[in-house]
Amino acid sequence: QVQLVESGGGTVQPGGSLRLSCAASGSIFWITDMGWYRQAPGKQRELVATITSGGTTDYADSVKGRFTISRDNAKNTVYVEMNSLKPEDTAAYYCRADHRNTPLGRVITYWGKGTLVTVSS
């Protein structure tokens, strides 16, 4: 089993920046893809950014050029640096990690409890 704990959320003015962190613990062997998703009140959860164990990244169009995802495999931690924040970025941000019991085994997805980001003046 994998546990994910997010941190770094808070309130920031439009145009400001925040850096979110997600630390994985437990059965951390064979974690593959990690990512960030967000869910605003009354809306569905949507992809923000993902990163593979090899460092390949993918971003939602709405955050390209503003957000940067990275990971430290030694620390089992994934980050997202969020710049030029907009009010529409306000949401609960959730960390996701994919995990295999064996290198070629079935993938199980784990989610953190979320951290709230509020962009407001």
Secondary structure, 3 states (H helix, E strand, C coil): CEEEEEECCEEECCCCCEEEEEEEEECCCCEEEEEEEEECCCCCCEEEEEECCCCCEEECCCCCCCEEEEEECCCCEEEEEECCCCHHHCEEEEEEEEEECCCCCCEEEEECCCEEEEECC
